[in-house]
Amino acid sequence: MQYCSTRGGVRGWDFRDVLFSGYAPDGGMFMPESVPELHPDTLRSWRGLSYPRLVVEVSLLFIPTHLIPRQDLEVLVSEALSGFSVPEVVRIARLKEGLSVLELFHGETLAFKDLAMTCTVRLLDYFLRKEKCRATVLVGTSGDTGGSAIQSAKGLSGLDVVVVYPRGRITPVQEKHMITCLEDNVHVFAADGSSDDIDQPLRRLFADRELVRSHGLMSLNSVNWSRVMIQLAHFIYAYLQLGVEQTEADVALPELEVVVPTGGAGNIAAGFIVKQMGLPLKLVAMVNSNDIVHRTVTSGDFSMAADVTQTLAPAIDIQDPYNMERVFWLLLDRDGAAVKNMMEEFQHTHRHTLPENHRKLLSQVLSTGSVSDDGILETMRRCWEENQYLLCPHTAVAVWHHYHCPPRPGLTRCYVATASPAKFQAAVERAELTLDLPEAVRALDELPTRYQNLERSPDWCRDWEERLREKIQSVRNTGTSCS
């Protein structure tokens, strides 16, 4: 298994090199050069596997055993997923009227990011120890990624983590998961801007090939292929729990519709890859008022609004759904030149109009919808009234689809729950609901904090870039970079 860039300029990289990268050198995103096929008999043989075992089986399709032997991978995944609050790691809540909710939030920071992040950090640490080298992770976050990266990597001797979050645009719990970590290898910055603003100086830093090489600079956003690879298991697990169990060997596999709250589109990209592997999935991307994915599918308008709208679902307050590049690449039959032209136009002008034939192709594999804050609150209240089940506002963006677009008879549907409502107390209060906060969340209020500010200046992008560059250079004065 080798990897290439979605923009056509890089081929033949192995998993280890892709793991230690952010964007590809040509500005694209790494993808496997070929997508393995999932035979129905393989799926049936996986029926009944635990979630950690399933992660191992899926990962082995993309990681050659000469890089990580199976027995080593089994240990790494087992250790990574050992600290989750439910024995099964993820689970499906089966509620009234066919409402099945895939709970992915039982990790330390109460968000789905913990699943792929803990595994990816263990993979990194495996190579760092084996090669006796060091790396620096640079992460921009819309809320959950930063905390998950910090909690997964804190205290590791070979890995420094530099995280930038948008001050005032995330919840207090999301912020405290980041700024209460005082480990020497963790460096947190609060920026006066949106998560899309933060992405601009980060892209410039990753484009500096000498900085990347000399300091082992890498990403743990879902730009990193390993994050998306682990997330493939979410969809296969849901299918095995809700779909394939109904079939025998001589019966065609039934379809499963998966509804995903969508921001950066990492989960949607993972779902589309699984669909390309042969799983009969229908995918629905539900967004909040930041509706670029919805506009792209329905009208071909792949363009950013003037400003990021702050909503009750802040982790998907994103106008640059960067993982859509992976979807476009697969959709356009791996045409790197076409993807390069499209994405470079989008990066330079923040606008692109999909040709109608491309939009139709996209609409055939992805349905979408957009939900207002009022719709989020209405969904949270209704789900509680009917099921005594509390949704986080992001999960409510997905579950809104259940109440407004009921599944046709015979179609099984699953809604992805990306975070615990405990992280979004203000939204729960706005919905006039109550929750008992976990002790671990209450304890965050008593912890000391540490972070640095990135103020808004006339030349803020260049200023932030230089501040972050100085930090990256200062934390990696010793040791051999793992580049």
N, C-alpha and C positions, 0 to 999 in steps of 0.2 A: 504494500500500500504506500503510494507516494502522493504528494500534495502539490497543488498549483495555485496560482493567484487567479481570482475572478477577473482580473484585467489582462491576463494573457502574457505577462512579462516574466513570470517565474514558473518553473516546473521542476519536478524531480526532488523536492525536499522530503525528508523523512519526518516521522511524527515528533521525534525529539527536537528537531530544529523548529518546527512549527509551534510546538509547545512553548518554546522560549522566544516567541516573536509576538509582536502586536500586529499592525498592518503589514502586508507584504511590502518588499522594497519598491514595487511599482505603485503603491498606494491602494492596492486591492486587498481582498480578504482571502485567507487560505481555505481551500476546499479539497477533499480527496479527488484525485484525478479520475477515479471511477467509483461509482456508488454500488456497494455490494447488494445483491438481491437476497431478500428474505423469503425463503421457500415456505409455503404453507406447512409442510411437515416440520420445519424448524420451529415455527411459531407454536405448533401443537406440542412439540417436545419441550418447549419452555413453559408450558402451562403449569402453574403451581410453584414456579421458582420464586424465591424471595426477591425483594427489590434489589438488595446488594448483589445477589447472584446474577440477576438480570443485567445490572450495570456492567459486571465483569464480562458476560457473554457479548453484550453489544460492543464494549470497548475492544474486545479481541478481534472484532471485524475490522478495526481501524488501527490497531497497534500491533506491529509484528512482534512475535514472541522472542526474536533475537534482541529486541530493544528492552522489553519487559516480559520475562517468562510468566506463564499463567499463574504459577504458585505465588510469585511476587505480587502480581496484580491483585490476586484474591486477598492477600494480606493488606495491601494498601487500601483497597476499597472497604474492607471490613473495618479497618481502623478509622478511616475517614467518616464512616456512617455509624460509628458506635455511640456517638454522643447525642443521638436524637431522642426526643421525649416520648416517642411511641415505639414499641418493639419492631413494628413492621416498617419503620422509617417514613413511608408514605402510606396513606390509606384513602379509601373512597367512602364518603358519607352518602348513604342512600336515603333520600328524603321522599316526601310525598310527591305524587304526580310525576314519577319518573325523573326527579331532580337528583342527579348523581354528581357529587362534588369531589374532585380529586385534590386532596389536601397535601400540599407540598411544603408546608410551613413549620414543620416540627423540629427544625434545627435551632442552633443557639441564638440566631438573630431573627427567628420567627418569619423567615421568608424563603421562597423557593430557591433563591440564589445559593443557600447553604449547601444544597445537594451537589451541584456541579462544582462549587467553589472548594469545598472540603476535599473532594476527589482530585481536582486539578492541582491544588496546593500539595497534596501527598505525592502526586506524580512529579511535580517540580522538585520537591525535597528528595525524592528517590534519585534523580539525576544529579542534583547538587552534591549529595553525599557521595555518590558513586564517582563523580568526576572531581570532587574536592574543589568546587568553585562557588561563585556567588552570583546573585542576580538582584536587580532592582525592579519592583513592580510599580507601574504608574497607572493609577485608576482614577477616572472621572466617574462620578456616581450621581444618579437622580434620586438616590435615597437608600436602596437596599444593598447594592453591589459593594459599596465601600465598607459598610459594617461587616458584611460577610467575608470580604477579603481580609480585613483586619483580624477578625476572630479566628479565621482559618490559619493565618500565617504568623500570628503574634508569637514572639519568643524564638522563632526559628533562626539559627545562627547564620545561615547562608542566604537569607532573603530579607531585603528591606522593602517596606510597603509605603508608597507615597500616595495619599488619597486626597482628592479635591471634591468638595461637595458644595452645592448652592445654598448659601446661608439664607434662612428664612423661607425656603421652598421645600423643606422636608419636615417631618414630624419630630417632636422632641425625643421620642424613643429612637427613631432612626439616627438622630444626631448623637444621642448619648452612647449608642452602640459604637460610635467612632471616637468621640472625644474623651471618653473615659478610659481608653486603653493607653497606658503609660509605658508600655514596653519600648526598649531602646530602638527596636527595628521598625517602629510605627511612626509615621509622620503625617499629620493631618492638616489640611488647609481649608478654610472656609472662604468661599469666593462670593463677591457681590455680583451675581449674575445667575443665569439659568444653566441647566446641565448642558444645553447645546452651546452656550458661550464657553463653557469649560472645555468642550471637545476641540475648540479651535487651537488653543496653544498646545494641547496634547498631541494633536495631529502634527503640528510643526516640530515638536520634540521627537516624535517617532520618525519623522522624515529626515532627521539629522543622523545619517548612517554612522558617523564616527562616534557620536554620543551613544547610540544604541550598542555599537560594537565594544567600546571601551568600558562601558558601565553595565553591560548585560541587561539593558533596559527592555522591559517586556510589559505586556498588558494582561490584566485579568478581567477586563470587561468581556462581554460575549463576542467581542472581536476575536478573542482567543478561541481557536477551533476546539480545544479540549472542553471548554464550557458547553458549546453547542453539542458536541459528541455525547457528553453525559446526559444532556437533556433529551436526547433521542429516547432514552429509557423511560421517561415520563409517559410518552405516547404508547410505547409498546406495552408497558405495565397496565395502563388504562385499558388497552385493547384486550389483553389477556384476561383482565378481570371482568370486562363487560361484553366482549365480543366473541372471541374464539372459543370460549367455554361452551358455546351453544352448538358447535359444529362437530361433525365427524369427518373422517379423511376424504370421503367421496362427495362432500357437500361444499359448495363454493363459500369462501369466507364472507361473513356478513360485513356490512359497512358500519363504522362508528364515526359519529360527528363529534369533534372536539372544539369547544368554544374557549378562546384564549384571550384574556385581557392583554392588550398589546401596546408597547411603547417603542423600545429599541428593536423589536421584532425577532429577538433571539429564539424565543419559544416557537414562533410561527416558522422560522427558518428550520428549526429542528423537526417540527411536524411535517414540513414539506419534504425534507430529506427522507424521513420515514415513509412518506407516501411514495416517493421515488423508489424506495427499496422494495415496494410491493404491498405495503399494508393498505387495505382499503379504507382510507380516512377521508372524511369531509372536514375541512378546516374553516373555522369562522374566527376572524380577528375582530374583536370588539375594542373600540377606543373611546377615550373621553373627548372633551372638546378640542383637544389637539388631534385633529382628525386627518392627518396627511395620508395615512394608510387607507382610510375609508375613501377619501377623494381619489386616490390613485386607482383603486379598484373600480369605483363607480363611474369616474369621468376621465381618468388618465391624467389628472392634475397632480403630478408628483412635485409639489412645491411647498416650501415652508411659509407659514404665516409670518406676519411682521414680528410678532412676539409669541413667546410660549405662554399659554394661558394657565394660570394656577388653578387647580381643581382639588376636589376632595380625594382624588386618586393621584397623589404627587409622583409616585414612582413611574407613571406612564405619561407624565407631562413632558413629552418629547416631540420635537418637530423634525428631528433627523433620525428616522428609523433605520440605522445603518445596516442592520442585518438583512434588509430588503435587497441589498446588493447580492447576497447569496441566493435569494429567491429568483431575482432577475437572471442570474447566471444559469441556473438550472432551467428556468423557463425558456431562455433563448438558446438552449442546446449548447451550453458552455462556450458561447461566442464571446471571448475575452475582449475583442476589439469593440464590439457593440456595447458591452458593459462599461468599458473604459470611457468611451465617448459620452455615454449617458451620465455616469457618475461624476466625471470631471466637469461636465456642464452644470450638474446639480451643485457640486462643491463651490464652483466659482460664482454662480448666479443665484443659487438656492431655488432654482426652478428647473423643471423638465416636464414636457408633455409626452406621455407615452403614445406612440402611434396606435391607432384603433385596433390593429390586428394584435399588437402586444397586450393592449388592455383586455381584449376579449380572452386571450390565452390566460391572463392572470385571473380574470373573473371566473373562469372555468374551474380553477383549483382553489380559489380563496373567496369566501364571502365575508362581508364586513358590516359593521353597524357602529353608530356613534351615540354616546349616552351623556346627557347633561348631568350636572350636579343634582338637580331635582330628581332625575331618573335614578341616580345612585341611591339617594335617600329613600325614595319610594321602594326600591328593590330590597334594601336592607330591612325596612319595616315589614314588608310583605313576607319575606322569607322567615323573619322572626315570628310573626303572627301565625303563620301556617305550620312552621316546623320547630319553633324554639331553637333555631339555629342562627348564629350571628355571623354575618359576612363582613369581611374587610371591604373597604370601598372599591378596591381593584377587582376583587372577586365579584362584587355587585355589578361592575361593568359587564362582566361575562353573563351573570345570572339574569340580568335584565332581559337578555335574549330569550330566556326560558318563558318569561311572562308575556312577552310581546311577539314572539315568533315561535309558537309551540311546534315541537317536532311532528313531522307527518307520521301516520300510523306505521309501525314496523321499524322505524329508525331509532336506534339507540344513540343517546347523546350524553356527553360528559362535559362538565364545566371545570376549568382549571382554577383552583384557589391558590393564589400566589403568595399570600401573606396572612398572618394572624390579625384579627381585629384589634388585638391588644396593642398593636403598633400605631393605631389610628383612633385614639380616644376622642379627639375633637369631632371626627366624622360620626362616631357612634353616638356622641352627645347630640349632634345636630339631628340625627335620626330619632332622637328622644328614646334611645335605648340605653341599657346599662350593661356593664361587664365587670367581672371580678378580675383585676389585673394579676397575672402570675407574680409570684414573689421575686423572681429574677428581674422583672420589669420594674417593680417598686424599688428594688435595691439600687437601680441605676441612679436614682436621685441623690443618693448619699455618697457617690463616688467622686473623687477629684477629677478635674478635666485638664486637657492640654491640646492646644491647636494654634495655628497661625492664621492671620487674616490676609486675604488677597483683595485689596480695595479696588473700587472702580475708578479708573483714572482716564484722562483723555486718550492715552495709548495703552489701554488696559490689556489687550491681548499680548502685546510685546512685553509689557511689564510682568504679567503672570508667567509668560514663557521663561523670562530670565530668572524670576524668583524660584521657579520649579527647577530650572537647570542648575542653579546654585545648590539647591538642596540635594539633587541627584548626585552632583559631583562631590558634595561634602560627605555623603554617607558611604561612598564607595572609594575611599582613599586607599584601602588595603585589600588584599586578596585578589584572586584571579577571577575575571569576569567570565560568566558561563554563556558566552555569545557564540 
